[in-house]
Amino acid sequence: MPRRFALGLIGLLVLLLAVLFVARRVAAPVAGRPGETRQVSALPTPVVPPTPIPGRRVSLFFEPKEGELFRAEMREIPAATDDVAFLRTLAAAVLDGTRIVSVRSRKGGPCGARTGCGADSSSWTSRPPLW
């Protein structure tokens, strides 16, 4: 029994090799002389310039040092020649950090040195700024 199984596997292997050999002969291009290979010239790829990205306004969100809420800030990103230049400009804007001076960090409270601006200190410290 094992001998018949081994012979059957060898027969299948020979049959598979024969089929692959015939398929190679059929699929091979017809050459002029034996041993001569045909050179296939590659078609030139047209050069496509990168798509320029127009300037736009983006919202960048920064986390203040005191608190957990993010604060949005609008930035004007100039036009870029391609998407890589746009992403570099955007990353530079993020690395620049926030441009808004925190109202809490100014001296004199939320309204500067003035008093009586309509916001009492208890309500000011309990809620984040609205911008």
VMD Tcl script that draws the C-alpha trace (Angstrom):
set ca {
  {0.00 0.00 0.00}
  {2.67 2.62 0.84}
  {4.57 1.71 -2.32}
  {1.52 2.41 -4.50}
  {0.94 5.72 -2.70}
  {4.58 6.77 -3.27}
  {4.39 5.81 -6.94}
  {1.14 7.76 -7.27}
  {2.78 10.87 -5.79}
  {5.75 10.55 -8.15}
  {3.35 10.13 -11.08}
  {1.48 13.29 -10.06}
  {4.76 15.19 -9.78}
  {5.84 14.09 -13.28}
  {2.42 15.03 -14.67}
  {2.63 18.47 -13.04}
  {6.12 19.07 -14.47}
  {4.92 18.03 -17.93}
  {1.98 20.44 -17.75}
  {4.23 23.29 -16.65}
  {6.70 22.54 -19.47}
  {3.92 22.56 -22.09}
  {2.43 25.75 -20.67}
  {5.82 27.43 -20.87}
  {6.18 26.44 -24.52}
  {2.70 27.73 -25.36}
  {3.08 31.00 -23.49}
  {6.61 31.74 -24.79}
  {6.76 34.31 -27.62}
  {7.86 33.12 -31.03}
  {11.49 34.14 -31.52}
  {13.32 34.46 -34.82}
  {16.33 32.37 -33.82}
  {16.71 29.95 -30.96}
  {18.36 31.62 -27.98}
  {17.46 35.11 -29.18}
  {15.39 37.14 -26.73}
  {13.15 39.98 -27.74}
  {13.79 43.34 -26.09}
  {10.63 44.97 -24.85}
  {10.89 48.74 -24.71}
  {9.13 50.36 -21.80}
  {6.75 53.16 -22.61}
  {7.75 56.48 -21.09}
  {5.69 57.58 -18.13}
  {4.28 61.08 -18.54}
  {5.52 63.57 -15.98}
  {2.63 64.90 -13.94}
  {3.37 68.00 -11.89}
  {2.17 67.95 -8.27}
  {-1.20 69.48 -7.61}
  {-0.83 72.84 -5.87}
  {-2.79 73.23 -2.66}
  {-4.47 76.61 -2.17}
  {-4.03 78.54 1.03}
  {-6.68 77.90 3.65}
  {-7.65 78.60 7.19}
  {-7.16 75.73 9.60}
  {-8.08 75.20 13.21}
  {-5.31 74.09 15.52}
  {-6.20 72.86 18.98}
  {-3.85 73.52 21.88}
  {-4.09 72.30 25.45}
  {-3.46 75.05 27.99}
  {-1.03 74.43 30.81}
  {-3.79 74.81 33.38}
  {-6.84 72.75 32.56}
  {-7.85 69.84 30.41}
  {-9.93 71.55 27.72}
  {-8.45 72.19 24.31}
  {-8.54 75.69 22.87}
  {-9.03 76.20 19.14}
  {-6.97 78.74 17.27}
  {-7.42 79.75 13.63}
  {-4.30 79.96 11.46}
  {-3.91 81.05 7.88}
  {-1.80 78.48 6.01}
  {-0.35 79.87 2.74}
  {-0.62 78.12 -0.60}
  {1.77 75.21 -1.07}
  {3.24 73.57 -4.15}
  {2.30 70.04 -3.05}
  {0.95 68.08 -0.11}
  {4.38 67.59 1.49}
  {5.01 71.34 1.59}
  {1.52 71.89 3.01}
  {2.10 69.35 5.79}
  {5.47 70.91 6.61}
  {3.88 74.34 6.91}
  {1.12 72.92 9.08}
  {3.64 71.14 11.31}
  {5.63 74.37 11.66}
  {2.46 76.16 12.77}
  {1.84 73.49 15.40}
  {5.42 73.66 16.65}
  {5.17 77.46 16.92}
  {2.57 76.92 19.60}
  {-0.32 79.08 20.58}
  {-0.34 82.79 19.76}
  {-3.15 83.68 22.14}
  {-1.99 85.05 25.46}
  {-3.89 83.35 28.23}
  {-6.23 85.81 29.93}
  {-5.55 84.18 33.27}
  {-1.83 84.84 32.99}
  {-2.27 88.62 32.68}
  {-1.87 90.73 35.78}
  {-4.96 92.26 37.22}
  {-7.45 89.45 36.59}
  {-9.56 88.63 33.54}
  {-10.17 92.28 32.56}
  {-6.65 93.55 33.01}
  {-6.14 96.29 35.60}
  {-9.74 97.50 35.25}
  {-12.42 96.43 37.66}
  {-16.15 96.16 37.24}
  {-16.03 94.55 33.80}
  {-18.95 92.26 34.54}
  {-17.11 89.05 35.39}
  {-16.61 88.20 39.01}
  {-13.57 86.16 39.98}
  {-15.49 83.10 41.21}
  {-17.29 82.55 37.89}
  {-14.13 83.28 35.93}
  {-12.05 80.55 37.56}
  {-14.79 77.92 37.36}
  {-15.28 77.97 33.58}
  {-12.90 77.98 30.62}
  {-12.64 80.91 28.20}
  {-15.10 80.90 25.27}
  {-12.65 81.31 22.40}
}
mol new
graphics top color blue
foreach p $ca { graphics top sphere $p radius 0.5 }
foreach p [lrange $ca 0 end-1] q [lrange $ca 1 end] { graphics top cylinder $p $q radius 0.2 }
display resetview
